[in-house]
Amino acid sequence: MKLYEVYGTFLDLVSAKEKIEVLCSLKFEENDSSYYGTYYICGKRYKEESFQVVNNLDLLNNKPLEEDNFPVVLYINNIKSDKNKIIAESKDFVLISREEV
């Protein structure tokens, strides 16, 4: 069984990345894409536990990625550690969705 979570935050993109790095002892890499624009990722998406911090905007159709009012979202994929619990306890992040597959 795999666990996926999405969190929203009112922090800006860089501040959200830095907050998660401090809370969870992670190091993010900066990436760019035509879909997300600039975003930050830690881990290999779909292959292992990974964390992805993005602006809540699909640049291709100019609509939010998540239907919430948060400007930034955090995707945690294939959760294997307790880092998601640390983030959930932070006042800066709000759980938007959780899915077990």
Backbone as XML, in Angstrom:
<?xml version="1.0"?>
<chain id="A" units="angstrom">
  <residue number="1" name="MET">
    <atom name="N" x="0.838" y="-1.170" z="0.000"/>
    <atom name="CA" x="0.000" y="0.000" z="0.000"/>
    <atom name="C" x="0.893" y="1.247" z="0.000"/>
  </residue>
  <residue number="2" name="LYS">
    <atom name="N" x="0.553" y="2.208" z="-0.856"/>
    <atom name="CA" x="1.300" y="3.457" z="-0.948"/>
    <atom name="C" x="0.417" y="4.600" z="-0.463"/>
  </residue>
  <residue number="3" name="LEU">
    <atom name="N" x="1.052" y="5.576" z="0.167"/>
    <atom name="CA" x="0.337" y="6.729" z="0.704"/>
    <atom name="C" x="0.829" y="7.990" z="0.010"/>
  </residue>
  <residue number="4" name="TYR">
    <atom name="N" x="-0.124" y="8.805" z="-0.422"/>
    <atom name="CA" x="0.159" y="10.075" z="-1.082"/>
    <atom name="C" x="-0.590" y="11.174" z="-0.335"/>
  </residue>
  <residue number="5" name="GLU">
    <atom name="N" x="0.061" y="12.308" z="-0.114"/>
    <atom name="CA" x="-0.601" y="13.433" z="0.547"/>
    <atom name="C" x="-0.304" y="14.722" z="-0.200"/>
  </residue>
  <residue number="6" name="VAL">
    <atom name="N" x="-1.258" y="15.655" z="-0.103"/>
    <atom name="CA" x="-1.103" y="16.988" z="-0.683"/>
    <atom name="C" x="-1.381" y="17.994" z="0.426"/>
  </residue>
  <residue number="7" name="TYR">
    <atom name="N" x="-0.470" y="18.948" z="0.583"/>
    <atom name="CA" x="-0.615" y="20.008" z="1.574"/>
    <atom name="C" x="-0.645" y="21.354" z="0.869"/>
  </residue>
  <residue number="8" name="GLY">
    <atom name="N" x="-1.354" y="22.307" z="1.440"/>
    <atom name="CA" x="-1.366" y="23.674" z="0.953"/>
    <atom name="C" x="-0.718" y="24.585" z="1.969"/>
  </residue>
  <residue number="9" name="THR">
    <atom name="N" x="-0.191" y="25.711" z="1.492"/>
    <atom name="CA" x="0.425" y="26.696" z="2.374"/>
    <atom name="C" x="0.278" y="28.088" z="1.793"/>
  </residue>
  <residue number="10" name="PHE">
    <atom name="N" x="0.271" y="29.069" z="2.685"/>
    <atom name="CA" x="0.253" y="30.465" z="2.262"/>
    <atom name="C" x="1.669" y="31.047" z="2.194"/>
  </residue>
  <residue number="11" name="LEU">
    <atom name="N" x="2.679" y="30.220" z="2.494"/>
    <atom name="CA" x="4.063" y="30.648" z="2.316"/>
    <atom name="C" x="4.350" y="30.770" z="0.824"/>
  </residue>
  <residue number="12" name="ASP">
    <atom name="N" x="5.336" y="31.591" z="0.461"/>
    <atom name="CA" x="5.743" y="31.630" z="-0.945"/>
    <atom name="C" x="6.568" y="30.378" z="-1.242"/>
  </residue>
  <residue number="13" name="LEU">
    <atom name="N" x="6.836" y="30.132" z="-2.499"/>
    <atom name="CA" x="7.480" y="28.899" z="-2.944"/>
    <atom name="C" x="8.817" y="28.648" z="-2.239"/>
  </residue>
  <residue number="14" name="VAL">
    <atom name="N" x="9.687" y="29.624" z="-2.221"/>
    <atom name="CA" x="11.015" y="29.450" z="-1.624"/>
    <atom name="C" x="10.910" y="29.271" z="-0.111"/>
  </residue>
  <residue number="15" name="SER">
    <atom name="N" x="10.056" y="30.048" z="0.544"/>
    <atom name="CA" x="9.885" y="29.913" z="1.999"/>
    <atom name="C" x="9.325" y="28.549" z="2.369"/>
  </residue>
  <residue number="16" name="ALA">
    <atom name="N" x="8.388" y="28.025" z="1.576"/>
    <atom name="CA" x="7.828" y="26.691" z="1.832"/>
    <atom name="C" x="8.915" y="25.633" z="1.698"/>
  </residue>
  <residue number="17" name="LYS">
    <atom name="N" x="9.716" y="25.728" z="0.661"/>
    <atom name="CA" x="10.825" y="24.788" z="0.454"/>
    <atom name="C" x="11.781" y="24.828" z="1.637"/>
  </residue>
  <residue number="18" name="GLU">
    <atom name="N" x="12.169" y="26.031" z="2.045"/>
    <atom name="CA" x="13.115" y="26.184" z="3.145"/>
    <atom name="C" x="12.536" y="25.664" z="4.461"/>
  </residue>
  <residue number="19" name="LYS">
    <atom name="N" x="11.258" y="25.911" z="4.698"/>
    <atom name="CA" x="10.604" y="25.432" z="5.927"/>
    <atom name="C" x="10.626" y="23.909" z="5.982"/>
  </residue>
  <residue number="20" name="ILE">
    <atom name="N" x="10.317" y="23.243" z="4.875"/>
    <atom name="CA" x="10.307" y="21.779" z="4.832"/>
    <atom name="C" x="11.725" y="21.229" z="4.989"/>
  </residue>
  <residue number="21" name="GLU">
    <atom name="N" x="12.705" y="21.904" z="4.385"/>
    <atom name="CA" x="14.096" y="21.465" z="4.537"/>
    <atom name="C" x="14.503" y="21.467" z="6.008"/>
  </residue>
  <residue number="22" name="VAL">
    <atom name="N" x="14.119" y="22.505" z="6.739"/>
    <atom name="CA" x="14.462" y="22.608" z="8.157"/>
    <atom name="C" x="13.683" y="21.590" z="8.984"/>
  </residue>
  <residue number="23" name="LEU">
    <atom name="N" x="12.373" y="21.499" z="8.757"/>
    <atom name="CA" x="11.532" y="20.589" z="9.534"/>
    <atom name="C" x="11.933" y="19.128" z="9.360"/>
  </residue>
  <residue number="24" name="CYS">
    <atom name="N" x="12.263" y="18.741" z="8.143"/>
    <atom name="CA" x="12.444" y="17.321" z="7.810"/>
    <atom name="C" x="13.875" y="16.933" z="7.456"/>
  </residue>
  <residue number="25" name="SER">
    <atom name="N" x="14.816" y="17.865" z="7.585"/>
    <atom name="CA" x="16.220" y="17.595" z="7.230"/>
    <atom name="C" x="16.342" y="17.075" z="5.800"/>
  </residue>
  <residue number="26" name="LEU">
    <atom name="N" x="15.699" y="17.774" z="4.872"/>
    <atom name="CA" x="15.735" y="17.424" z="3.453"/>
    <atom name="C" x="16.512" y="18.469" z="2.676"/>
  </residue>
  <residue number="27" name="LYS">
    <atom name="N" x="16.946" y="18.122" z="1.485"/>
    <atom name="CA" x="17.588" y="19.064" z="0.573"/>
    <atom name="C" x="16.896" y="18.964" z="-0.779"/>
  </residue>
  <residue number="28" name="PHE">
    <atom name="N" x="16.266" y="20.052" z="-1.200"/>
    <atom name="CA" x="15.538" y="20.079" z="-2.466"/>
    <atom name="C" x="16.438" y="20.531" z="-3.605"/>
  </residue>
  <residue number="29" name="GLU">
    <atom name="N" x="16.096" y="20.080" z="-4.804"/>
    <atom name="CA" x="16.748" y="20.530" z="-6.037"/>
    <atom name="C" x="15.759" y="21.391" z="-6.806"/>
  </residue>
  <residue number="30" name="GLU">
    <atom name="N" x="16.246" y="22.480" z="-7.383"/>
    <atom name="CA" x="15.391" y="23.345" z="-8.191"/>
    <atom name="C" x="15.261" y="22.773" z="-9.594"/>
  </residue>
  <residue number="31" name="ASN">
    <atom name="N" x="14.036" y="22.811" z="-10.120"/>
    <atom name="CA" x="13.746" y="22.344" z="-11.475"/>
    <atom name="C" x="12.836" y="23.357" z="-12.166"/>
  </residue>
  <residue number="32" name="ASP">
    <atom name="N" x="12.753" y="23.262" z="-13.470"/>
    <atom name="CA" x="11.841" y="24.090" z="-14.251"/>
    <atom name="C" x="11.083" y="23.207" z="-15.223"/>
  </residue>
  <residue number="33" name="SER">
    <atom name="N" x="9.808" y="23.531" z="-15.430"/>
    <atom name="CA" x="9.019" y="22.814" z="-16.425"/>
    <atom name="C" x="7.980" y="23.760" z="-17.014"/>
  </residue>
  <residue number="34" name="SER">
    <atom name="N" x="7.483" y="23.409" z="-18.179"/>
    <atom name="CA" x="6.442" y="24.236" z="-18.804"/>
    <atom name="C" x="5.117" y="24.082" z="-18.081"/>
  </residue>
  <residue number="35" name="TYR">
    <atom name="N" x="4.952" y="23.009" z="-17.320"/>
    <atom name="CA" x="3.706" y="22.761" z="-16.582"/>
    <atom name="C" x="3.705" y="23.481" z="-15.234"/>
  </residue>
  <residue number="36" name="TYR">
    <atom name="N" x="4.800" y="23.315" z="-14.448"/>
    <atom name="CA" x="4.881" y="23.894" z="-13.107"/>
    <atom name="C" x="5.621" y="25.232" z="-13.048"/>
  </residue>
  <residue number="37" name="GLY">
    <atom name="N" x="6.439" y="25.537" z="-14.020"/>
    <atom name="CA" x="7.362" y="26.657" z="-13.871"/>
    <atom name="C" x="8.500" y="26.188" z="-12.982"/>
  </residue>
  <residue number="38" name="THR">
    <atom name="N" x="9.026" y="27.074" z="-12.133"/>
    <atom name="CA" x="10.063" y="26.681" z="-11.190"/>
    <atom name="C" x="9.420" y="25.881" z="-10.062"/>
  </residue>
  <residue number="39" name="TYR">
    <atom name="N" x="10.031" y="24.752" z="-9.720"/>
    <atom name="CA" x="9.543" y="23.947" z="-8.603"/>
    <atom name="C" x="10.727" y="23.253" z="-7.946"/>
  </residue>
  <residue number="40" name="TYR">
    <atom name="N" x="10.477" y="22.692" z="-6.767"/>
    <atom name="CA" x="11.529" y="22.033" z="-6.001"/>
    <atom name="C" x="11.132" y="20.594" z="-5.718"/>
  </residue>
  <residue number="41" name="ILE">
    <atom name="N" x="12.108" y="19.685" z="-5.838"/>
    <atom name="CA" x="11.826" y="18.261" z="-5.606"/>
    <atom name="C" x="12.953" y="17.646" z="-4.785"/>
  </residue>
  <residue number="42" name="CYS">
    <atom name="N" x="12.572" y="16.679" z="-3.971"/>
    <atom name="CA" x="13.513" y="15.887" z="-3.192"/>
    <atom name="C" x="13.083" y="14.438" z="-3.340"/>
  </residue>
  <residue number="43" name="GLY">
    <atom name="N" x="13.953" y="13.577" z="-3.851"/>
    <atom name="CA" x="13.614" y="12.180" z="-4.079"/>
    <atom name="C" x="13.186" y="11.951" z="-5.516"/>
  </residue>
  <residue number="44" name="LYS">
    <atom name="N" x="13.077" y="10.684" z="-5.888"/>
    <atom name="CA" x="12.675" y="10.326" z="-7.247"/>
    <atom name="C" x="11.187" y="10.031" z="-7.274"/>
  </residue>
  <residue number="45" name="ARG">
    <atom name="N" x="10.448" y="10.885" z="-7.943"/>
    <atom name="CA" x="9.003" y="10.759" z="-8.015"/>
    <atom name="C" x="8.598" y="9.405" z="-8.572"/>
  </residue>
  <residue number="46" name="TYR">
    <atom name="N" x="7.632" y="8.764" z="-7.954"/>
    <atom name="CA" x="7.049" y="7.473" z="-8.338"/>
    <atom name="C" x="7.951" y="6.272" z="-8.038"/>
  </residue>
  <residue number="47" name="LYS">
    <atom name="N" x="9.234" y="6.474" z="-7.754"/>
    <atom name="CA" x="10.131" y="5.353" z="-7.488"/>
    <atom name="C" x="10.449" y="5.209" z="-6.008"/>
  </residue>
  <residue number="48" name="GLU">
    <atom name="N" x="10.396" y="6.313" z="-5.272"/>
    <atom name="CA" x="10.692" y="6.307" z="-3.846"/>
    <atom name="C" x="9.936" y="7.471" z="-3.205"/>
  </residue>
  <residue number="49" name="GLU">
    <atom name="N" x="10.062" y="7.573" z="-1.901"/>
    <atom name="CA" x="9.428" y="8.702" z="-1.230"/>
    <atom name="C" x="9.970" y="10.001" z="-1.833"/>
  </residue>
  <residue number="50" name="SER">
    <atom name="N" x="9.054" y="10.907" z="-2.183"/>
    <atom name="CA" x="9.503" y="12.171" z="-2.760"/>
    <atom name="C" x="8.619" y="13.311" z="-2.285"/>
  </residue>
  <residue number="51" name="PHE">
    <atom name="N" x="9.201" y="14.492" z="-2.297"/>
    <atom name="CA" x="8.540" y="15.715" z="-1.887"/>
    <atom name="C" x="8.682" y="16.719" z="-3.017"/>
  </residue>
  <residue number="52" name="GLN">
    <atom name="N" x="7.581" y="17.338" z="-3.400"/>
    <atom name="CA" x="7.600" y="18.288" z="-4.503"/>
    <atom name="C" x="6.831" y="19.538" z="-4.081"/>
  </residue>
  <residue number="53" name="VAL">
    <atom name="N" x="7.490" y="20.696" z="-4.134"/>
    <atom name="CA" x="6.887" y="21.977" z="-3.764"/>
    <atom name="C" x="6.701" y="22.783" z="-5.043"/>
  </residue>
  <residue number="54" name="VAL">
    <atom name="N" x="5.441" y="23.176" z="-5.320"/>
    <atom name="CA" x="5.130" y="23.878" z="-6.568"/>
    <atom name="C" x="4.155" y="25.023" z="-6.298"/>
  </residue>
  <residue number="55" name="ASN">
    <atom name="N" x="4.176" y="26.007" z="-7.180"/>
    <atom name="CA" x="3.118" y="27.014" z="-7.153"/>
    <atom name="C" x="1.825" y="26.335" z="-7.586"/>
  </residue>
  <residue number="56" name="ASN">
    <atom name="N" x="0.726" y="26.726" z="-6.981"/>
    <atom name="CA" x="-0.572" y="26.102" z="-7.261"/>
    <atom name="C" x="-1.175" y="26.693" z="-8.535"/>
  </residue>
  <residue number="57" name="LEU">
    <atom name="N" x="-0.459" y="26.509" z="-9.636"/>
    <atom name="CA" x="-0.919" y="27.045" z="-10.909"/>
    <atom name="C" x="-0.411" y="26.185" z="-12.050"/>
  </residue>
  <residue number="58" name="ASP">
    <atom name="N" x="-1.328" y="25.694" z="-12.856"/>
    <atom name="CA" x="-0.991" y="24.977" z="-14.079"/>
    <atom name="C" x="-0.709" y="26.034" z="-15.142"/>
  </residue>
  <residue number="59" name="LEU">
    <atom name="N" x="0.535" y="26.169" z="-15.542"/>
    <atom name="CA" x="0.920" y="27.222" z="-16.488"/>
    <atom name="C" x="0.357" y="26.997" z="-17.888"/>
  </residue>
  <residue number="60" name="LEU">
    <atom name="N" x="-0.021" y="25.768" z="-18.207"/>
    <atom name="CA" x="-0.540" y="25.489" z="-19.542"/>
    <atom name="C" x="-1.969" y="25.982" z="-19.736"/>
  </residue>
  <residue number="61" name="ASN">
    <atom name="N" x="-2.787" y="25.926" z="-18.673"/>
    <atom name="CA" x="-4.171" y="26.400" z="-18.822"/>
    <atom name="C" x="-4.537" y="27.504" z="-17.828"/>
  </residue>
  <residue number="62" name="ASN">
    <atom name="N" x="-3.535" y="27.985" z="-17.077"/>
    <atom name="CA" x="-3.702" y="29.108" z="-16.152"/>
    <atom name="C" x="-4.790" y="28.849" z="-15.104"/>
  </residue>
  <residue number="63" name="LYS">
    <atom name="N" x="-4.875" y="27.601" z="-14.630"/>
    <atom name="CA" x="-5.833" y="27.223" z="-13.587"/>
    <atom name="C" x="-5.077" y="26.603" z="-12.418"/>
  </residue>
  <residue number="64" name="PRO">
    <atom name="N" x="-5.680" y="26.622" z="-11.226"/>
    <atom name="CA" x="-5.013" y="26.006" z="-10.069"/>
    <atom name="C" x="-4.837" y="24.496" z="-10.257"/>
  </residue>
  <residue number="65" name="LEU">
    <atom name="N" x="-3.732" y="23.974" z="-9.746"/>
    <atom name="CA" x="-3.511" y="22.531" z="-9.746"/>
    <atom name="C" x="-4.455" y="21.869" z="-8.745"/>
  </residue>
  <residue number="66" name="GLU">
    <atom name="N" x="-4.628" y="22.503" z="-7.605"/>
    <atom name="CA" x="-5.525" y="22.025" z="-6.556"/>
    <atom name="C" x="-6.601" y="23.085" z="-6.354"/>
  </residue>
  <residue number="67" name="GLU">
    <atom name="N" x="-7.824" y="22.663" z="-6.147"/>
    <atom name="CA" x="-8.963" y="23.584" z="-6.038"/>
    <atom name="C" x="-9.075" y="24.194" z="-4.650"/>
  </residue>
  <residue number="68" name="ASP">
    <atom name="N" x="-7.992" y="24.707" z="-4.146"/>
    <atom name="CA" x="-7.960" y="25.398" z="-2.862"/>
    <atom name="C" x="-7.324" y="26.757" z="-3.077"/>
  </residue>
  <residue number="69" name="ASN">
    <atom name="N" x="-7.439" y="27.619" z="-2.095"/>
    <atom name="CA" x="-6.929" y="28.986" z="-2.233"/>
    <atom name="C" x="-5.461" y="29.129" z="-1.862"/>
  </residue>
  <residue number="70" name="PHE">
    <atom name="N" x="-4.763" y="28.040" z="-1.699"/>
    <atom name="CA" x="-3.356" y="28.105" z="-1.331"/>
    <atom name="C" x="-2.501" y="28.438" z="-2.548"/>
  </residue>
  <residue number="71" name="PRO">
    <atom name="N" x="-1.578" y="29.381" z="-2.423"/>
    <atom name="CA" x="-0.718" y="29.724" z="-3.560"/>
    <atom name="C" x="0.367" y="28.685" z="-3.852"/>
  </residue>
  <residue number="72" name="VAL">
    <atom name="N" x="0.694" y="27.863" z="-2.841"/>
    <atom name="CA" x="1.752" y="26.858" z="-2.987"/>
    <atom name="C" x="1.231" y="25.529" z="-2.449"/>
  </residue>
  <residue number="73" name="VAL">
    <atom name="N" x="1.585" y="24.442" z="-3.133"/>
    <atom name="CA" x="1.209" y="23.105" z="-2.664"/>
    <atom name="C" x="2.450" y="22.222" z="-2.549"/>
  </residue>
  <residue number="74" name="LEU">
    <atom name="N" x="2.345" y="21.261" z="-1.652"/>
    <atom name="CA" x="3.382" y="20.267" z="-1.426"/>
    <atom name="C" x="2.786" y="18.901" z="-1.711"/>
  </residue>
  <residue number="75" name="TYR">
    <atom name="N" x="3.407" y="18.165" z="-2.623"/>
    <atom name="CA" x="3.012" y="16.791" z="-2.919"/>
    <atom name="C" x="4.025" y="15.865" z="-2.253"/>
  </residue>
  <residue number="76" name="ILE">
    <atom name="N" x="3.524" y="14.912" z="-1.458"/>
    <atom name="CA" x="4.386" y="13.882" z="-0.879"/>
    <atom name="C" x="3.926" y="12.556" z="-1.473"/>
  </residue>
  <residue number="77" name="ASN">
    <atom name="N" x="4.831" y="11.894" z="-2.165"/>
    <atom name="CA" x="4.518" y="10.656" z="-2.877"/>
    <atom name="C" x="5.205" y="9.463" z="-2.234"/>
  </residue>
  <residue number="78" name="ASN">
    <atom name="N" x="4.497" y="8.328" z="-2.206"/>
    <atom name="CA" x="5.076" y="7.060" z="-1.771"/>
    <atom name="C" x="5.694" y="7.182" z="-0.372"/>
  </residue>
  <residue number="79" name="ILE">
    <atom name="N" x="4.909" y="7.665" z="0.573"/>
    <atom name="CA" x="5.394" y="7.967" z="1.921"/>
    <atom name="C" x="5.879" y="6.709" z="2.619"/>
  </residue>
  <residue number="80" name="LYS">
    <atom name="N" x="7.128" y="6.785" z="3.119"/>
    <atom name="CA" x="7.725" y="5.664" z="3.829"/>
    <atom name="C" x="8.245" y="6.074" z="5.210"/>
  </residue>
  <residue number="81" name="SER">
    <atom name="N" x="8.380" y="7.364" z="5.473"/>
    <atom name="CA" x="8.914" y="7.845" z="6.745"/>
    <atom name="C" x="7.817" y="8.581" z="7.516"/>
  </residue>
  <residue number="82" name="ASP">
    <atom name="N" x="8.194" y="9.197" z="8.615"/>
    <atom name="CA" x="7.252" y="9.987" z="9.417"/>
    <atom name="C" x="7.341" y="11.486" z="9.108"/>
  </residue>
  <residue number="83" name="LYS">
    <atom name="N" x="8.045" y="11.841" z="8.048"/>
    <atom name="CA" x="8.210" y="13.257" z="7.722"/>
    <atom name="C" x="6.879" y="13.947" z="7.441"/>
  </residue>
  <residue number="84" name="ASN">
    <atom name="N" x="5.922" y="13.217" z="6.877"/>
    <atom name="CA" x="4.612" y="13.814" z="6.614"/>
    <atom name="C" x="3.921" y="14.206" z="7.917"/>
  </residue>
  <residue number="85" name="LYS">
    <atom name="N" x="4.155" y="13.455" z="8.983"/>
    <atom name="CA" x="3.556" y="13.790" z="10.279"/>
    <atom name="C" x="4.160" y="15.069" z="10.847"/>
  </residue>
  <residue number="86" name="ILE">
    <atom name="N" x="5.446" y="15.270" z="10.630"/>
    <atom name="CA" x="6.111" y="16.502" z="11.068"/>
    <atom name="C" x="5.508" y="17.695" z="10.330"/>
  </residue>
  <residue number="87" name="ILE">
    <atom name="N" x="5.310" y="17.551" z="9.028"/>
    <atom name="CA" x="4.717" y="18.625" z="8.227"/>
    <atom name="C" x="3.282" y="18.882" z="8.659"/>
  </residue>
  <residue number="88" name="ALA">
    <atom name="N" x="2.517" y="17.817" z="8.910"/>
    <atom name="CA" x="1.117" y="17.966" z="9.329"/>
    <atom name="C" x="1.002" y="18.722" z="10.647"/>
  </residue>
  <residue number="89" name="GLU">
    <atom name="N" x="1.994" y="18.590" z="11.521"/>
    <atom name="CA" x="1.976" y="19.278" z="12.812"/>
    <atom name="C" x="2.387" y="20.743" z="12.706"/>
  </residue>
  <residue number="90" name="SER">
    <atom name="N" x="2.968" y="21.131" z="11.579"/>
    <atom name="CA" x="3.388" y="22.515" z="11.382"/>
    <atom name="C" x="2.173" y="23.402" z="11.124"/>
  </residue>
  <residue number="91" name="LYS">
    <atom name="N" x="2.172" y="24.589" z="11.691"/>
    <atom name="CA" x="1.052" y="25.517" z="11.483"/>
    <atom name="C" x="1.056" y="26.114" z="10.079"/>
  </residue>
  <residue number="92" name="ASP">
    <atom name="N" x="2.141" y="25.930" z="9.339"/>
    <atom name="CA" x="2.257" y="26.534" z="8.007"/>
    <atom name="C" x="1.670" y="25.691" z="6.887"/>
  </residue>
  <residue number="93" name="PHE">
    <atom name="N" x="1.353" y="24.417" z="7.159"/>
    <atom name="CA" x="0.865" y="23.528" z="6.115"/>
    <atom name="C" x="-0.471" y="22.908" z="6.520"/>
  </residue>
  <residue number="94" name="VAL">
    <atom name="N" x="-1.387" y="22.806" z="5.542"/>
    <atom name="CA" x="-2.713" y="22.249" z="5.771"/>
    <atom name="C" x="-2.915" y="21.066" z="4.824"/>
  </residue>
  <residue number="95" name="LEU">
    <atom name="N" x="-3.325" y="19.934" z="5.374"/>
    <atom name="CA" x="-3.576" y="18.755" z="4.555"/>
    <atom name="C" x="-4.779" y="19.005" z="3.658"/>
  </residue>
  <residue number="96" name="ILE">
    <atom name="N" x="-4.588" y="18.859" z="2.352"/>
    <atom name="CA" x="-5.667" y="19.035" z="1.378"/>
    <atom name="C" x="-6.271" y="17.682" z="1.024"/>
  </residue>
  <residue number="97" name="SER">
    <atom name="N" x="-5.407" y="16.689" z="0.799"/>
    <atom name="CA" x="-5.920" y="15.360" z="0.455"/>
    <atom name="C" x="-4.929" y="14.285" z="0.837"/>
  </residue>
  <residue number="98" name="ARG">
    <atom name="N" x="-5.473" y="13.078" z="1.023"/>
    <atom name="CA" x="-4.667" y="11.897" z="1.330"/>
    <atom name="C" x="-5.266" y="10.734" z="0.554"/>
  </residue>
  <residue number="99" name="GLU">
    <atom name="N" x="-4.402" y="9.933" z="-0.040"/>
    <atom name="CA" x="-4.865" y="8.787" z="-0.805"/>
    <atom name="C" x="-3.980" y="7.585" z="-0.537"/>
  </residue>
  <residue number="100" name="GLU">
    <atom name="N" x="-4.600" y="6.466" z="-0.238"/>
    <atom name="CA" x="-3.873" y="5.209" z="-0.077"/>
    <atom name="C" x="-4.201" y="4.331" z="-1.285"/>
  </residue>
  <residue number="101" name="VAL">
    <atom name="N" x="-3.153" y="3.839" z="-1.919"/>
    <atom name="CA" x="-3.338" y="3.019" z="-3.129"/>
    <atom name="C" x="-2.779" y="1.631" z="-2.893"/>
  </residue>
</chain>
